[in-house]
Amino acid sequence: MFELLKEMLSYDFLLRALIVGFLVSICSSLLGASLVLKRYSMIGDGLSHVGFGSLAAASAFNLSPLGVSVPCVIAASFILLKLSSNSKIRGDALIALMSVSAMALGIMIVSLTKGLTLDICNYMFGSILAMTSSDVYLSAALAAVVILCFVLFYNKIFAVTFDETFARSIGINVKKYNTLLSVLTAVTITVGMRMMGALLISSLIVFPALSAMRVCKTFRNTAICSLFISVFCFFIGLFASYLYEIPTGASIAVMNLAAFLFFCLIERINNSVQIIRS
């Protein structure tokens, strides 16, 4: 195991992927715990499609991928929040509308300019070769902000997650914390999708939280358990990808699926034991 890790760390692109993946796993798991409980889990899928569209457009016009995609995805998250509260089109329908439109526009722009190059396929399906030094710095800053927010504003995030009406009644600025979660999610998705791909990045947000919810009864325990599951699945998925030469994003997503099924089994066993005891 240690020899394998040493061999992997000898490659710069794998070292960057290891650092970025580890930090993105932390961010996505903590944010996912809140988003899944708020029933906003599909926002990750919607924003990833917006991210793909903006990355494709940046590639077509030879612009900075992160310089274009980060503002676009953040803007999309603001639009989703604004329209979901004031529009007749809400929830999953609004997310589906935005995600499909963004991906279709991205594919059209690319088709009319460069065509579907390897870079575009990497944005769609992910590639560990896509990680750059700027991704490492951005993911480090992002992880620091996410962890700091959860430490400093845990009680407010908890209240907003479970009951926005109650949170508003005790003086919490619900809009501000929803915006904070949305912006952090947007940046996390933009950084992570370069490795996981637009089609699989939402698995980092949804699966760890769902797995943790099978055995944890409190928000704090769910968030912490989700973090460990996400990081563990990332490392195992990355090792499997390196050993068997399979796509990294798919490998990590399958590991998260396996973890979810394992925790579902534990939940069923616990329920059976409680029934027998009662």
C-alpha positions in Angstrom: 0.0 0.0 0.0 2.8 2.4 1.0 4.8 1.5 -2.1 1.8 2.2 -4.3 1.3 5.6 -2.6 4.9 6.4 -3.0 4.8 5.5 -6.7 1.7 7.6 -7.2 3.2 10.6 -5.4 6.2 10.5 -7.7 3.9 11.9 -10.5 3.1 15.6 -10.3 -0.3 15.3 -12.0 -1.3 12.5 -9.5 -0.1 14.6 -6.5 -2.2 17.5 -7.7 -5.2 15.3 -8.2 -4.7 13.8 -4.7 -4.6 17.2 -3.1 -7.5 18.7 -5.1 -9.7 15.6 -4.7 -9.1 15.4 -1.0 -10.0 19.0 -0.4 -13.0 18.9 -2.8 -14.2 15.8 -1.0 -14.2 17.6 2.3 -16.1 20.6 0.8 -18.7 18.6 -1.1 -19.4 16.3 1.9 -20.0 19.2 4.3 -22.1 21.2 1.9 -23.9 18.0 0.7 -25.1 17.3 4.3 -26.9 20.5 4.3 -28.1 20.4 0.7 -29.5 16.9 0.9 -31.4 17.6 4.1 -32.8 20.8 2.5 -33.8 18.7 -0.5 -31.5 20.8 -2.8 -29.4 17.8 -3.8 -30.1 18.2 -7.5 -28.6 21.7 -7.4 -25.2 20.1 -7.7 -26.2 18.3 -10.9 -27.7 21.5 -12.3 -24.7 23.7 -11.6 -22.3 21.1 -13.0 -24.1 21.3 -16.3 -23.8 25.1 -16.2 -20.1 24.5 -15.4 -19.7 22.3 -18.4 -21.4 24.9 -20.7 -19.1 27.7 -19.4 -16.0 25.6 -19.6 -16.9 24.6 -23.1 -17.4 28.2 -24.1 -14.1 29.2 -22.5 -12.3 26.5 -24.4 -13.9 27.5 -27.7 -12.8 31.1 -27.3 -9.4 30.3 -25.8 -10.3 31.9 -22.4 -9.3 30.9 -18.9 -11.4 27.9 -17.9 -11.6 28.9 -14.2 -11.9 32.6 -15.0 -15.0 32.0 -17.0 -16.7 29.0 -15.2 -16.4 30.2 -11.6 -18.3 33.5 -12.2 -20.8 31.8 -14.5 -21.6 29.0 -12.0 -21.9 31.4 -9.1 -24.2 33.6 -11.2 -26.3 30.5 -12.0 -26.6 29.7 -8.3 -27.9 33.2 -7.6 -30.4 32.9 -10.4 -31.6 29.5 -9.1 -32.1 30.9 -5.6 -33.9 34.0 -6.9 -36.2 32.2 -9.3 -37.0 29.3 -6.9 -38.4 31.8 -4.4 -40.1 34.2 -6.7 -41.0 32.2 -9.9 -43.8 29.9 -10.8 -41.2 27.4 -11.9 -39.6 25.9 -8.8 -37.5 23.0 -7.5 -36.3 20.2 -9.8 -38.1 21.7 -12.8 -36.1 24.9 -12.6 -32.9 23.0 -12.1 -33.6 20.7 -15.1 -34.4 23.7 -17.3 -31.2 25.5 -16.5 -28.9 22.4 -16.6 -30.2 21.2 -20.0 -30.1 24.7 -21.5 -26.5 25.3 -20.3 -25.2 22.0 -21.6 -27.0 22.3 -24.9 -25.6 25.8 -25.4 -22.1 24.6 -24.5 -22.2 21.8 -27.0 -23.5 24.1 -29.7 -20.8 26.7 -29.1 -18.1 24.0 -29.2 -19.6 22.3 -32.4 -19.6 25.7 -34.2 -16.0 26.5 -33.2 -13.5 23.7 -32.4 -15.6 20.6 -32.3 -15.7 18.0 -29.5 -12.0 18.0 -28.6 -10.3 15.9 -25.9 -10.5 18.9 -23.5 -14.3 19.0 -23.8 -14.6 15.3 -23.3 -12.4 15.7 -20.1 -14.8 18.4 -18.8 -17.7 16.0 -19.4 -16.3 12.8 -18.0 -13.4 14.1 -15.9 -9.6 13.6 -16.1 -6.9 13.6 -13.4 -4.6 15.1 -16.0 -6.7 18.3 -16.0 -5.5 19.4 -12.5 -3.3 22.4 -12.5 -1.5 24.4 -9.8 -4.3 27.0 -9.8 -6.8 24.2 -9.0 -4.7 23.2 -6.0 -4.5 26.8 -4.6 -8.2 27.4 -5.3 -9.3 24.1 -3.6 -7.1 24.9 -0.6 -8.7 28.3 -0.2 -12.2 26.9 -0.7 -11.7 24.1 1.8 -10.5 26.7 4.4 -13.5 28.8 3.8 -16.0 25.9 4.0 -14.5 24.5 7.2 -14.4 27.9 8.8 -18.0 28.6 7.8 -19.2 25.4 9.4 -17.2 26.0 12.6 -18.2 29.6 13.0 -21.8 29.4 11.8 -22.7 25.9 12.6 -25.9 26.8 14.6 -27.2 29.1 12.0 -26.5 26.6 9.1 -28.2 23.9 11.2 -31.3 26.1 11.7 -31.5 27.2 8.1 -31.1 23.5 7.0 -34.0 22.1 9.0 -36.5 24.9 9.4 -36.1 28.2 7.5 -39.3 29.6 9.0 -38.0 29.0 12.6 -34.6 30.4 11.6 -36.2 33.5 10.2 -38.3 34.0 13.4 -35.2 34.0 15.6 -33.5 36.7 13.5 -31.3 34.6 11.3 -30.8 36.1 7.8 -31.9 33.0 5.9 -31.2 34.5 2.5 -27.6 35.3 3.4 -26.9 31.7 4.5 -28.6 30.1 1.6 -26.5 32.4 -0.7 -23.4 31.4 1.2 -24.1 27.7 0.8 -25.0 28.2 -2.9 -21.8 30.1 -3.7 -19.6 27.6 -1.9 -21.3 24.8 -3.7 -20.9 26.5 -7.1 -17.1 26.9 -6.6 -16.7 23.3 -5.2 -18.5 21.9 -8.3 -16.4 24.0 -10.7 -13.1 22.9 -9.2 -14.2 19.2 -8.7 -15.8 18.7 -12.1 -12.4 19.0 -13.9 -11.5 15.7 -12.2 -14.9 14.1 -11.8 -16.6 15.4 -14.9 -19.9 17.3 -15.2 -21.9 14.1 -15.4 -20.5 12.7 -12.1 -19.5 15.6 -9.8 -22.9 15.6 -8.1 -22.2 12.1 -6.7 -19.6 13.7 -4.3 -22.4 15.9 -2.9 -25.3 13.4 -2.8 -23.8 9.9 -2.0 -21.7 10.6 1.2 -24.6 12.5 2.8 -27.2 9.8 2.0 -24.8 7.1 3.3 -24.2 9.0 6.5 -28.0 9.6 7.0 -28.5 5.8 7.1 -26.7 5.5 10.5 -26.5 9.0 11.9 -29.4 10.8 13.7 -28.0 14.3 14.2 -26.9 16.9 11.7 -23.4 17.2 13.3 -22.8 13.4 13.2 -24.2 13.3 9.6 -21.8 16.0 8.4 -18.8 14.4 10.1 -19.6 10.9 8.9 -20.2 12.2 5.4 -16.8 13.8 5.4 -15.0 10.6 6.3 -17.0 8.6 3.8 -16.3 11.1 1.0 -12.5 11.2 1.7 -12.3 7.4 2.1 -14.2 6.8 -1.2 -12.0 9.3 -3.0 -8.8 7.7 -2.0 -10.0 4.1 -2.8 -11.4 5.3 -6.1 -8.2 7.1 -7.0 -6.1 4.1 -6.2 -8.4 1.8 -8.1 -8.3 4.2 -11.1 -4.5 4.1 -11.1 -4.2 0.4 -10.6 -6.8 -0.7 -13.2 -6.5 2.3 -15.6 -10.2 3.2 -15.4 -11.7 6.7 -15.4 -11.1 8.5 -12.1 -14.6 10.1 -11.8 -16.4 6.8 -12.5 -14.2 4.9 -10.1 -14.8 7.4 -7.2 -18.6 7.5 -8.0 -18.8 3.6 -7.9 -17.0 3.6 -4.6 -19.5 6.1 -3.2 -22.3 3.8 -4.5 -20.7 0.8 -2.8 -20.5 2.8 0.4 -24.1 3.8 0.2 -25.2 0.2 -0.3 -23.0 -0.9 2.6 -24.6 1.7 4.9 -28.1 0.7 3.8 -27.2 -2.8 4.8 -26.1 -1.6 8.2 -29.3 0.4 8.6 -31.4 -2.7 7.8 -29.4 -4.8 10.3 -29.8 -2.2 13.0 -33.5 -2.0 12.4 -33.9 -5.8 12.6 -31.9 -5.9 15.9 -34.2 -3.2 17.3 -37.3 -5.0 16.3 -36.0 -8.2 17.8 -35.2 -6.4 21.1 -38.6 -4.8 21.3 
